[in-house]
Amino acid sequence: MKRFIFLSMMVLSIGLFSCKKYPDGGLKNMAAGHIRGTWKLDTYLLNNIDFTGDLLINSYKETFNEEGTYSRQLIDTFDQVLNTSGGWDFEGERSLLTILDAGDFLLTANSSTATAPRSYTIERLTKTELWYTYEDGLGKHDFRLIKQ
């Protein structure tokens, strides 16, 4: 009986400590459950400099649905509501978030148009926070969203 308890504890310990995590927090094995829902942009960084106050867009929201559908809503520089939709999935052991048909939009006066890449690197994904990044000719774009 002692041997059974010892082996059970060993298996449980290995399971708990072998969970892969995102660089800034969150367990990768919980990603599918955590990402579902609507997220609102809280912070935008370009090359680790906060440009949130310089954004030309408002009310930026992304919704990830269980069946793999995705939608984005924002208010652009002309105060028009823009809606885009497509699909989403994880790649690379849930390290990358793939968004299809996301479209382009103007972020800041200095950063030109954000051409939506196909894949984003997930830096943090918890029940309440989603941080992802991508790089282009301007540098590293860092989107930090909070769950609504």
Stockholm file with secondary structure:
# STOCKHOLM 1.0

chainA/1-148         MKRFIFLSMMVLSIGLFSCKKYPDGGLKNMAAGHIRGTWKLDTYLLNNIDFTGDLLINSYKETFNEEGTYSRQLIDTFDQVLNTSGGWDFEGERSLLTILDAGDFLLTANSSTATAPRSYTIERLTKTELWYTYEDGLGKHDFRLIKQ
#=GR chainA/1-148 SS CHHHHHHHHHHHHHHHHTCCBCTTSCBGGGHHHHHCEEEEEEEEEETTEECGGGCSCEEEEEEECTTSEEEEEEECTTSCEEEEEEEEEEETTTTEEEEESCCEEEEETTTEEEECCSEEEEEEECSSEEEEEEEETTEEEEEEEEEC
#=GC SS_cons         CHHHHHHHHHHHHHHHHTCCBCTTSCBGGGHHHHHCEEEEEEEEEETTEECGGGCSCEEEEEEECTTSEEEEEEECTTSCEEEEEEEEEEETTTTEEEEESCCEEEEETTTEEEECCSEEEEEEECSSEEEEEEEETTEEEEEEEEEC
//
